[in-house]
């Protein structure tokens, strides 16, 4: 009986560790943020290391062609690239983190552990 308890405890600990290690987080535009604020922060991120090529015409993340959609992609690109160097998902209160993958169709939002 003691061996079964030890086995169950070990199994539960392993499952807890695995679930904890799978936390993923993306950075997306806050839908309440005005477009001009998103645009200012998106331009800053593009000039400071975010990948902004995928939101250009004829690229995978051009559609939907909205400032909020493009800002989400750019904010996430910057956040994923620089989060391990202290970057946050703030962008002047224009962005929030989400545990839901915002990828859609051929537009893949990068996630770096």
mmCIF file of the C-alpha atoms, coordinates in Angstrom:
data_MODEL
# 
_entry.id   MODEL 
# 
loop_
_atom_site.group_PDB 
_atom_site.id 
_atom_site.type_symbol 
_atom_site.label_atom_id 
_atom_site.label_alt_id 
_atom_site.label_comp_id 
_atom_site.label_asym_id 
_atom_site.label_entity_id 
_atom_site.label_seq_id 
_atom_site.pdbx_PDB_ins_code 
_atom_site.Cartn_x 
_atom_site.Cartn_y 
_atom_site.Cartn_z 
_atom_site.occupancy 
_atom_site.B_iso_or_equiv 
_atom_site.pdbx_formal_charge 
_atom_site.auth_seq_id 
_atom_site.auth_comp_id 
_atom_site.auth_asym_id 
_atom_site.auth_atom_id 
_atom_site.pdbx_PDB_model_num 
ATOM 1   C CA . UNK A 1 1   ? 0.000  0.000  0.000   1.00 0.00 ? 1   UNK A CA 1 
ATOM 2   C CA . UNK A 1 2   ? 2.841  2.401  0.820   1.00 0.00 ? 2   UNK A CA 1 
ATOM 3   C CA . UNK A 1 3   ? 4.445  1.681  -2.548  1.00 0.00 ? 3   UNK A CA 1 
ATOM 4   C CA . UNK A 1 4   ? 1.218  2.646  -4.333  1.00 0.00 ? 4   UNK A CA 1 
ATOM 5   C CA . UNK A 1 5   ? 1.057  5.939  -2.405  1.00 0.00 ? 5   UNK A CA 1 
ATOM 6   C CA . UNK A 1 6   ? 4.637  6.728  -3.362  1.00 0.00 ? 6   UNK A CA 1 
ATOM 7   C CA . UNK A 1 7   ? 3.917  5.882  -7.001  1.00 0.00 ? 7   UNK A CA 1 
ATOM 8   C CA . UNK A 1 8   ? 0.811  8.103  -7.050  1.00 0.00 ? 8   UNK A CA 1 
ATOM 9   C CA . UNK A 1 9   ? 2.655  10.975 -5.372  1.00 0.00 ? 9   UNK A CA 1 
ATOM 10  C CA . UNK A 1 10  ? 5.507  10.695 -7.880  1.00 0.00 ? 10  UNK A CA 1 
ATOM 11  C CA . UNK A 1 11  ? 3.086  10.616 -10.804 1.00 0.00 ? 11  UNK A CA 1 
ATOM 12  C CA . UNK A 1 12  ? 1.208  13.688 -9.533  1.00 0.00 ? 12  UNK A CA 1 
ATOM 13  C CA . UNK A 1 13  ? 4.443  15.589 -9.009  1.00 0.00 ? 13  UNK A CA 1 
ATOM 14  C CA . UNK A 1 14  ? 5.581  14.779 -12.547 1.00 0.00 ? 14  UNK A CA 1 
ATOM 15  C CA . UNK A 1 15  ? 2.262  15.894 -14.022 1.00 0.00 ? 15  UNK A CA 1 
ATOM 16  C CA . UNK A 1 16  ? 2.320  19.125 -12.027 1.00 0.00 ? 16  UNK A CA 1 
ATOM 17  C CA . UNK A 1 17  ? 5.844  19.907 -13.198 1.00 0.00 ? 17  UNK A CA 1 
ATOM 18  C CA . UNK A 1 18  ? 4.941  19.173 -16.825 1.00 0.00 ? 18  UNK A CA 1 
ATOM 19  C CA . UNK A 1 19  ? 1.847  21.397 -16.738 1.00 0.00 ? 19  UNK A CA 1 
ATOM 20  C CA . UNK A 1 20  ? 3.799  24.229 -15.131 1.00 0.00 ? 20  UNK A CA 1 
ATOM 21  C CA . UNK A 1 21  ? 6.531  24.008 -17.733 1.00 0.00 ? 21  UNK A CA 1 
ATOM 22  C CA . UNK A 1 22  ? 4.080  24.307 -20.642 1.00 0.00 ? 22  UNK A CA 1 
ATOM 23  C CA . UNK A 1 23  ? 2.920  27.857 -19.840 1.00 0.00 ? 23  UNK A CA 1 
ATOM 24  C CA . UNK A 1 24  ? 3.021  29.913 -23.012 1.00 0.00 ? 24  UNK A CA 1 
ATOM 25  C CA . UNK A 1 25  ? 2.404  33.609 -23.288 1.00 0.00 ? 25  UNK A CA 1 
ATOM 26  C CA . UNK A 1 26  ? 1.911  35.928 -26.248 1.00 0.00 ? 26  UNK A CA 1 
ATOM 27  C CA . UNK A 1 27  ? 1.776  39.719 -26.298 1.00 0.00 ? 27  UNK A CA 1 
ATOM 28  C CA . UNK A 1 28  ? -1.153 41.303 -28.140 1.00 0.00 ? 28  UNK A CA 1 
ATOM 29  C CA . UNK A 1 29  ? -2.645 44.754 -28.618 1.00 0.00 ? 29  UNK A CA 1 
ATOM 30  C CA . UNK A 1 30  ? -5.235 45.763 -26.039 1.00 0.00 ? 30  UNK A CA 1 
ATOM 31  C CA . UNK A 1 31  ? -8.502 46.187 -27.973 1.00 0.00 ? 31  UNK A CA 1 
ATOM 32  C CA . UNK A 1 32  ? -9.340 49.279 -25.908 1.00 0.00 ? 32  UNK A CA 1 
ATOM 33  C CA . UNK A 1 33  ? -6.228 51.155 -27.042 1.00 0.00 ? 33  UNK A CA 1 
ATOM 34  C CA . UNK A 1 34  ? -6.804 53.894 -29.643 1.00 0.00 ? 34  UNK A CA 1 
ATOM 35  C CA . UNK A 1 35  ? -5.265 53.250 -33.061 1.00 0.00 ? 35  UNK A CA 1 
ATOM 36  C CA . UNK A 1 36  ? -2.949 56.276 -32.889 1.00 0.00 ? 36  UNK A CA 1 
ATOM 37  C CA . UNK A 1 37  ? -1.396 54.964 -29.658 1.00 0.00 ? 37  UNK A CA 1 
ATOM 38  C CA . UNK A 1 38  ? -1.024 51.486 -31.186 1.00 0.00 ? 38  UNK A CA 1 
ATOM 39  C CA . UNK A 1 39  ? 0.601  53.002 -34.271 1.00 0.00 ? 39  UNK A CA 1 
ATOM 40  C CA . UNK A 1 40  ? 3.124  54.995 -32.237 1.00 0.00 ? 40  UNK A CA 1 
ATOM 41  C CA . UNK A 1 41  ? 4.146  51.933 -30.217 1.00 0.00 ? 41  UNK A CA 1 
ATOM 42  C CA . UNK A 1 42  ? 4.155  49.662 -33.259 1.00 0.00 ? 42  UNK A CA 1 
ATOM 43  C CA . UNK A 1 43  ? 6.503  52.053 -35.082 1.00 0.00 ? 43  UNK A CA 1 
ATOM 44  C CA . UNK A 1 44  ? 8.787  52.097 -32.033 1.00 0.00 ? 44  UNK A CA 1 
ATOM 45  C CA . UNK A 1 45  ? 8.867  48.283 -31.878 1.00 0.00 ? 45  UNK A CA 1 
ATOM 46  C CA . UNK A 1 46  ? 9.594  48.023 -35.612 1.00 0.00 ? 46  UNK A CA 1 
ATOM 47  C CA . UNK A 1 47  ? 12.537 50.401 -35.246 1.00 0.00 ? 47  UNK A CA 1 
ATOM 48  C CA . UNK A 1 48  ? 13.873 48.519 -32.220 1.00 0.00 ? 48  UNK A CA 1 
ATOM 49  C CA . UNK A 1 49  ? 14.045 44.901 -33.336 1.00 0.00 ? 49  UNK A CA 1 
ATOM 50  C CA . UNK A 1 50  ? 10.548 43.525 -33.978 1.00 0.00 ? 50  UNK A CA 1 
ATOM 51  C CA . UNK A 1 51  ? 9.960  41.563 -37.181 1.00 0.00 ? 51  UNK A CA 1 
ATOM 52  C CA . UNK A 1 52  ? 7.642  43.817 -39.176 1.00 0.00 ? 52  UNK A CA 1 
ATOM 53  C CA . UNK A 1 53  ? 7.984  42.131 -42.562 1.00 0.00 ? 53  UNK A CA 1 
ATOM 54  C CA . UNK A 1 54  ? 5.107  39.678 -42.039 1.00 0.00 ? 54  UNK A CA 1 
ATOM 55  C CA . UNK A 1 55  ? 2.533  42.489 -41.762 1.00 0.00 ? 55  UNK A CA 1 
ATOM 56  C CA . UNK A 1 56  ? 3.504  43.916 -45.167 1.00 0.00 ? 56  UNK A CA 1 
ATOM 57  C CA . UNK A 1 57  ? 1.335  43.437 -48.269 1.00 0.00 ? 57  UNK A CA 1 
ATOM 58  C CA . UNK A 1 58  ? 1.569  39.909 -49.738 1.00 0.00 ? 58  UNK A CA 1 
ATOM 59  C CA . UNK A 1 59  ? 2.964  38.445 -46.478 1.00 0.00 ? 59  UNK A CA 1 
ATOM 60  C CA . UNK A 1 60  ? 1.278  35.947 -44.147 1.00 0.00 ? 60  UNK A CA 1 
ATOM 61  C CA . UNK A 1 61  ? 0.100  38.429 -41.497 1.00 0.00 ? 61  UNK A CA 1 
ATOM 62  C CA . UNK A 1 62  ? -1.095 41.304 -43.684 1.00 0.00 ? 62  UNK A CA 1 
ATOM 63  C CA . UNK A 1 63  ? -4.743 40.225 -43.243 1.00 0.00 ? 63  UNK A CA 1 
ATOM 64  C CA . UNK A 1 64  ? -6.696 41.284 -41.388 1.00 0.00 ? 64  UNK A CA 1 
ATOM 65  C CA . UNK A 1 65  ? -5.374 44.639 -42.519 1.00 0.00 ? 65  UNK A CA 1 
ATOM 66  C CA . UNK A 1 66  ? -6.084 46.549 -39.305 1.00 0.00 ? 66  UNK A CA 1 
ATOM 67  C CA . UNK A 1 67  ? -3.844 48.517 -36.992 1.00 0.00 ? 67  UNK A CA 1 
ATOM 68  C CA . UNK A 1 68  ? -4.856 46.316 -34.036 1.00 0.00 ? 68  UNK A CA 1 
ATOM 69  C CA . UNK A 1 69  ? -4.002 43.086 -35.870 1.00 0.00 ? 69  UNK A CA 1 
ATOM 70  C CA . UNK A 1 70  ? -0.686 44.434 -37.133 1.00 0.00 ? 70  UNK A CA 1 
ATOM 71  C CA . UNK A 1 71  ? 0.203  45.885 -33.721 1.00 0.00 ? 71  UNK A CA 1 
ATOM 72  C CA . UNK A 1 72  ? -0.507 42.526 -32.067 1.00 0.00 ? 72  UNK A CA 1 
ATOM 73  C CA . UNK A 1 73  ? 1.884  40.748 -34.405 1.00 0.00 ? 73  UNK A CA 1 
ATOM 74  C CA . UNK A 1 74  ? 4.609  43.379 -33.976 1.00 0.00 ? 74  UNK A CA 1 
ATOM 75  C CA . UNK A 1 75  ? 4.221  43.620 -30.175 1.00 0.00 ? 75  UNK A CA 1 
ATOM 76  C CA . UNK A 1 76  ? 4.481  39.845 -29.874 1.00 0.00 ? 76  UNK A CA 1 
ATOM 77  C CA . UNK A 1 77  ? 7.517  39.723 -32.146 1.00 0.00 ? 77  UNK A CA 1 
ATOM 78  C CA . UNK A 1 78  ? 9.324  42.297 -30.029 1.00 0.00 ? 78  UNK A CA 1 
ATOM 79  C CA . UNK A 1 79  ? 8.250  40.684 -26.743 1.00 0.00 ? 79  UNK A CA 1 
ATOM 80  C CA . UNK A 1 80  ? 9.337  37.176 -27.758 1.00 0.00 ? 80  UNK A CA 1 
ATOM 81  C CA . UNK A 1 81  ? 12.716 38.386 -28.998 1.00 0.00 ? 81  UNK A CA 1 
ATOM 82  C CA . UNK A 1 82  ? 13.561 40.524 -25.986 1.00 0.00 ? 82  UNK A CA 1 
ATOM 83  C CA . UNK A 1 83  ? 11.644 39.135 -22.986 1.00 0.00 ? 83  UNK A CA 1 
ATOM 84  C CA . UNK A 1 84  ? 14.735 37.297 -21.763 1.00 0.00 ? 84  UNK A CA 1 
ATOM 85  C CA . UNK A 1 85  ? 16.615 40.607 -21.801 1.00 0.00 ? 85  UNK A CA 1 
ATOM 86  C CA . UNK A 1 86  ? 14.035 42.309 -19.582 1.00 0.00 ? 86  UNK A CA 1 
ATOM 87  C CA . UNK A 1 87  ? 11.457 43.471 -22.149 1.00 0.00 ? 87  UNK A CA 1 
ATOM 88  C CA . UNK A 1 88  ? 7.835  43.519 -21.059 1.00 0.00 ? 88  UNK A CA 1 
ATOM 89  C CA . UNK A 1 89  ? 4.520  43.383 -22.859 1.00 0.00 ? 89  UNK A CA 1 
ATOM 90  C CA . UNK A 1 90  ? 3.549  46.920 -21.945 1.00 0.00 ? 90  UNK A CA 1 
ATOM 91  C CA . UNK A 1 91  ? 4.086  49.292 -24.875 1.00 0.00 ? 91  UNK A CA 1 
ATOM 92  C CA . UNK A 1 92  ? 2.740  52.302 -23.009 1.00 0.00 ? 92  UNK A CA 1 
ATOM 93  C CA . UNK A 1 93  ? -0.277 50.319 -21.735 1.00 0.00 ? 93  UNK A CA 1 
ATOM 94  C CA . UNK A 1 94  ? -1.179 49.419 -25.349 1.00 0.00 ? 94  UNK A CA 1 
ATOM 95  C CA . UNK A 1 95  ? -0.621 45.661 -24.996 1.00 0.00 ? 95  UNK A CA 1 
ATOM 96  C CA . UNK A 1 96  ? -1.526 42.738 -22.763 1.00 0.00 ? 96  UNK A CA 1 
ATOM 97  C CA . UNK A 1 97  ? -0.341 39.158 -22.400 1.00 0.00 ? 97  UNK A CA 1 
ATOM 98  C CA . UNK A 1 98  ? -2.507 36.230 -23.392 1.00 0.00 ? 98  UNK A CA 1 
ATOM 99  C CA . UNK A 1 99  ? -2.201 32.494 -22.913 1.00 0.00 ? 99  UNK A CA 1 
ATOM 100 C CA . UNK A 1 100 ? -4.246 31.956 -26.096 1.00 0.00 ? 100 UNK A CA 1 
ATOM 101 C CA . UNK A 1 101 ? -2.208 31.581 -29.271 1.00 0.00 ? 101 UNK A CA 1 
ATOM 102 C CA . UNK A 1 102 ? -3.324 34.432 -31.583 1.00 0.00 ? 102 UNK A CA 1 
ATOM 103 C CA . UNK A 1 103 ? -2.031 32.664 -34.707 1.00 0.00 ? 103 UNK A CA 1 
ATOM 104 C CA . UNK A 1 104 ? -4.529 32.387 -37.540 1.00 0.00 ? 104 UNK A CA 1 
ATOM 105 C CA . UNK A 1 105 ? -4.482 30.845 -41.008 1.00 0.00 ? 105 UNK A CA 1 
ATOM 106 C CA . UNK A 1 106 ? -0.872 31.158 -42.242 1.00 0.00 ? 106 UNK A CA 1 
ATOM 107 C CA . UNK A 1 107 ? -0.040 33.949 -39.781 1.00 0.00 ? 107 UNK A CA 1 
ATOM 108 C CA . UNK A 1 108 ? 1.974  32.244 -37.052 1.00 0.00 ? 108 UNK A CA 1 
ATOM 109 C CA . UNK A 1 109 ? 2.763  34.246 -33.930 1.00 0.00 ? 109 UNK A CA 1 
ATOM 110 C CA . UNK A 1 110 ? 6.153  33.213 -32.719 1.00 0.00 ? 110 UNK A CA 1 
ATOM 111 C CA . UNK A 1 111 ? 6.596  31.817 -29.218 1.00 0.00 ? 111 UNK A CA 1 
ATOM 112 C CA . UNK A 1 112 ? 10.048 31.469 -27.728 1.00 0.00 ? 112 UNK A CA 1 
ATOM 113 C CA . UNK A 1 113 ? 10.392 29.620 -24.411 1.00 0.00 ? 113 UNK A CA 1 
# 
